[in-house]
């Protein structure tokens, strides 16, 4: 598969070390490619864990087991397999995951439940146990690698590596947060997006870490879509090693908790938007801003109806200022709306207000805006205080080409 770098790509950022985290990669050769496709993150003892997972009922064994592991709130290692999702593979898929967990646990002298596993790629093919065993063995003894190398190894149809970093002050202690993610298609999360991992040296109690991640997820990963499809493997995990030495955070009443939350949400938002920028075949990054909704959740659902509309997405791809398609998408969302209060703008230029076309509407600035790569759609419902922003990309022939040729 020939994947051209997305025109919306961003350079991989400088990411500092996170004390208590060591990244390594290896070649398990899950597919016929010449690249690292197994990532191993070794985590310090005492690392706490939080996670959000796909709501797809045909999820992988890795997701099912991950949900149970997150309840325990601790982790010592993470293994990520690229090229094979190990989803819809029955007992054979579970056997492969348990083998990996046992192999890493033996090496670290920890409980198998402390080893998290994620897999991504083709559905319906059991993860080959022999390749997994050899790949894990190689990774356990590999030299530490860079954050970008680790990010590259978790990708499948990604055209660029995606990472984000932030920092926060907890009392007198500075803590760092690094995040990496993969994903470019099958993106319409109902929890998270494809595979994403956040590592921090902050000390955070697992229940509060989960509260923070779930809150950030609602405003970031759950606000992106590429193609309206929710993966069987979607996972976002957060690991806190505690090596910064701060007084552990346990609630928003703790000094520095708000700063940590803001840094975490900043990383999540950056990662989520990078996934959209690598949407399969994408040529334009689209922000859909909805205000005046009945509530924030309603605003998000209206935004997703617009962002998931093939008619809206293809119009943007073609530079067609067809705001009637946005009207259609608002009306089909199933959310409270009043046709006679609706307003729609592109790039700050209002095409319709109060349910009517703007009297002196000039399409020229809108057409000019749609020629760019950064597209802004604003929808005012006029019935309440709810608001949300949803991010998506356009729909081009490239999406069809990539997915028609995915298994080759």
Secondary structure, 3 states (H helix, E strand, C coil): CCCCCCCCCCCCCCCCCCCCEEEEEECCCCCCCCCCCEEEEEECCCCEEEEEECCCCCCCHHHHHHHHHHHHCECCEEEEEEEECCCCCHHHHHHHHHHHHHHHHHHHCCCHHHEEEEEEEECCCCCCHHHHHHHHHHHHCCCCCCHHHHHHHCCCCCCCCEEEEEEEEECCEEEEEEEEEECCCCCCCCCCCCEEEEEECCCECHHHHHHHHHHHHHHCHHHECCCCCCCCCCEEEEEECCCCCCCCECCCCCCCHHHHHHHHHHHHHHHHHHHHHCCCCCCCEEEEEEEEECCHHHHHHHHHHHHCCHHHHHHHHCCCCCCHHHHHHHHHCCCCCCHHHCEEEECCEEEEECCEECCCCCHHHHHHHHCCCEEEEEEECCCCCEEEEEEEECCCHHHHHHHHCCCC
